[in-house]
Every structure is written in structure tokens, then in C-alpha cells.
Amino acid sequence: MHRRALLISLLVLSATAAQTSQALAAPKTPEAMIRAFYASYLSIKNETMDFPKPEIDLKDLFTPDLYKLYQKGEEEPDGDLPLLDWDVFANGQDVLMTEFSVSTEVTDATHQIVTARFKNFDTPMTVYYDFVLTKGKWRVTDVRYPGDEDSPEGFSLRGYLTHPPKR
């Protein structure tokens, strides 16, 4: 009987240690989340058309409603191209990132904007991540690009997925 109790205790301790280890390893701040998210992008050393597999699952990065919109945007309707036919996080079809930097603007206790700046094939890119604190966890509620000559109003992932352009 003592052996069984000892074995059960060891199994419980092992499971608890594994959960604690995973909790400690997960990035806690919005900036740390974005740095971890882009780690796989930055590991690419040669031109690729394959989108990298980020270290953080989008389900854990996005708010639930943005995640659902994103999934729908990746679907291929009737054999046509999906609405999201580019890598939103690199803002391009191909990926070769350099000169990556991140900064954070704290708007209030429950909102932060993390700005990722990098070059993708020597083209400067800026991507804004709007974070909200919900149920004790930071989640991205929108991904935005600043305006440019092609799109003076800028880009909002949420806006694009909520009101897609006519094809």
C-alpha cells in the first residue's frame, strides 16, 4: 500500500512540476510575447515562401474573436485564394527578416501597443500589435500597419477581416 501511495505522490509531483515549468516558460508581457512569436521568423537565413511556424500559437496570442476571424480569413472559399493570402506578420509573401526591434507603449493598465520594426528583404516594415488584458492574460485584439502611399489610412487586420474587400 505504501508503494502505491508513493507512486501516486511521485506522479502528482511530476505533473505539477511540468505544469509549473510550462507556466514559467510562457512569455508573460506583451513585448515578450511578440519577441517569442517572431523568433522563428528571425531564425530564417535564406529566402523562403514557407511561412514560419511561430513559437506561440495564435490561439494563445489573439483574443478569441480575432482568432476566429483570422481562421476564417485563412480558409479558401470555393477554390479561390484565401482572404489572407500573405503573411500578415511579415507583411509580405516571402520572409527574410533582419534588423528586428520591439518597443512598447503602455496606454493604461489593460492596454498596450507593441511595435515590431524590421526589414523584410531590405524593405522597412512596422507592425503594431494592440494588446488587451483579459481574464488575467494579455491578448492581441488587432494587428495594424501604418499608412503608406498605397494605403494612406493604414491597415487593420480586424477591420480587413470584418469588412473584407470585394473580389
C-alpha positions as CSV (number, residue, x, y, z in Angstrom):
1,M,0.0,0.0,0.0
2,H,2.9,2.4,0.8
3,R,4.3,1.8,-2.6
4,R,1.1,2.8,-4.3
5,A,0.8,5.9,-2.3
6,L,4.5,6.8,-3.0
7,L,4.0,6.2,-6.8
8,I,0.8,8.3,-6.8
9,S,2.6,11.1,-4.9
10,L,5.5,11.0,-7.4
11,L,3.2,11.1,-10.4
12,V,1.3,14.1,-8.9
13,L,4.6,15.9,-8.2
14,S,5.8,15.2,-11.7
15,A,2.7,16.6,-13.3
16,T,2.7,19.7,-11.1
17,A,6.4,20.3,-11.9
18,A,5.7,20.0,-15.6
19,Q,2.7,22.5,-15.4
20,T,4.8,24.9,-13.4
21,S,7.7,24.6,-15.9
22,Q,5.3,25.4,-18.8
23,A,3.8,28.3,-16.9
24,L,7.2,29.8,-16.1
25,A,8.4,29.3,-19.7
26,A,5.4,31.1,-21.3
27,P,6.1,34.8,-22.0
28,K,4.0,37.0,-19.7
29,T,4.4,40.5,-21.1
30,P,3.1,41.7,-24.5
31,E,6.6,42.6,-25.6
32,A,8.0,39.2,-24.5
33,M,5.1,37.5,-26.4
34,I,6.0,39.4,-29.6
35,R,9.7,38.6,-29.3
36,A,8.9,34.9,-28.8
37,F,6.4,35.0,-31.6
38,Y,9.0,36.4,-34.1
39,A,11.8,34.0,-33.0
40,S,11.0,31.5,-35.8
41,Y,10.9,34.3,-38.4
42,L,14.3,35.6,-37.3
43,S,15.8,32.1,-37.5
44,I,15.3,32.0,-41.3
45,K,18.6,32.8,-43.0
46,N,17.6,32.2,-46.7
47,E,14.7,33.4,-48.8
48,T,11.6,31.3,-48.3
49,M,8.0,31.2,-49.4
50,D,7.1,28.9,-46.5
51,F,5.5,30.9,-43.7
52,P,7.4,30.2,-40.4
53,K,5.7,28.3,-37.6
54,P,5.7,30.8,-34.7
55,E,6.8,29.7,-31.2
56,I,3.5,31.0,-29.8
57,D,0.2,29.5,-31.1
58,L,-2.1,32.2,-32.5
59,K,-4.9,30.8,-30.3
60,D,-2.8,31.9,-27.3
61,L,-1.7,35.2,-28.8
62,F,-5.1,36.5,-30.2
63,T,-8.3,37.3,-28.4
64,P,-10.8,34.6,-29.1
65,D,-12.8,36.7,-31.5
66,L,-9.8,37.8,-33.5
67,Y,-8.6,34.2,-33.7
68,K,-11.9,33.1,-35.2
69,L,-11.8,35.9,-37.7
70,Y,-8.2,35.0,-38.6
71,Q,-9.1,31.3,-39.1
72,K,-11.9,32.3,-41.4
73,G,-9.6,34.6,-43.3
74,E,-7.2,31.7,-44.0
75,E,-10.0,29.5,-45.5
76,E,-10.0,29.0,-49.3
77,P,-13.5,29.8,-50.5
78,D,-14.7,27.7,-53.5
79,G,-11.1,27.0,-54.7
80,D,-10.2,30.7,-54.7
81,L,-7.3,32.3,-52.7
82,P,-8.0,32.8,-49.1
83,L,-8.7,36.4,-47.9
84,L,-5.3,36.3,-46.1
85,D,-3.0,35.2,-48.9
86,W,0.1,36.8,-47.4
87,D,2.0,36.5,-44.1
88,V,0.3,39.2,-42.0
89,F,3.2,39.3,-39.5
90,A,5.9,39.9,-42.1
91,N,3.6,41.9,-44.3
92,G,4.7,40.0,-47.4
93,Q,4.5,36.9,-49.5
94,D,8.1,35.8,-48.6
95,V,10.1,36.1,-45.5
96,L,13.7,37.1,-44.8
97,M,13.8,39.4,-41.8
98,T,16.7,41.5,-40.4
99,E,17.1,44.4,-38.0
100,F,14.3,43.4,-35.7
101,S,13.4,45.6,-32.8
102,V,10.4,45.9,-30.4
103,S,9.1,48.8,-28.3
104,T,6.0,49.1,-26.1
105,E,3.6,51.9,-25.4
106,V,1.5,51.4,-22.3
107,T,-1.8,53.1,-22.8
108,D,-3.3,52.1,-19.5
109,A,-3.3,49.1,-17.1
110,T,-5.3,46.9,-19.5
111,H,-4.0,48.2,-22.9
112,Q,-0.6,48.2,-24.5
113,I,0.7,48.7,-28.1
114,V,3.8,46.7,-29.1
115,T,5.5,47.9,-32.2
116,A,7.7,45.5,-34.2
117,R,10.1,47.0,-36.6
118,F,12.2,45.0,-39.0
119,K,13.4,44.8,-42.6
120,N,11.8,42.1,-44.8
121,F,14.1,41.8,-47.9
122,D,15.6,45.2,-47.0
123,T,12.1,46.8,-47.0
124,P,11.4,48.6,-43.7
125,M,8.3,47.3,-42.0
126,T,6.3,48.4,-39.0
127,V,3.6,46.2,-37.4
128,Y,1.6,47.4,-34.4
129,Y,0.1,44.8,-32.0
130,D,-2.8,46.2,-29.9
131,F,-2.9,44.2,-26.7
132,V,-5.7,44.0,-24.1
133,L,-5.6,42.4,-20.7
134,T,-8.5,39.9,-20.5
135,K,-9.1,37.3,-17.8
136,G,-5.6,37.9,-16.5
137,K,-3.8,37.3,-19.8
138,W,-2.5,39.6,-22.5
139,R,-4.0,39.0,-25.9
140,V,-3.8,40.8,-29.3
141,T,-7.0,42.4,-30.3
142,D,-5.7,43.9,-33.6
143,V,-2.7,43.9,-35.8
144,R,-2.1,47.1,-37.7
145,Y,0.3,48.7,-40.3
146,P,0.9,52.4,-40.6
147,G,-0.4,54.3,-43.7
148,D,1.7,54.5,-46.8
149,E,1.2,55.7,-50.4
150,D,-0.8,52.6,-51.4
151,S,-3.0,52.7,-48.2
152,P,-2.9,56.1,-46.6
153,E,-5.4,55.1,-43.9
154,G,-3.2,52.1,-42.9
155,F,-4.2,48.5,-42.3
156,S,-6.2,46.9,-39.6
157,L,-6.4,43.1,-39.5
158,R,-9.6,43.2,-37.6
159,G,-11.1,45.8,-40.0
160,Y,-10.0,43.9,-43.0
161,L,-11.4,40.6,-41.8
162,T,-14.7,42.2,-40.5
163,H,-15.3,44.1,-43.7
164,P,-13.3,42.3,-46.5
165,P,-12.8,44.0,-49.8
166,K,-15.0,42.9,-52.7
167,R,-13.2,40.4,-55.1
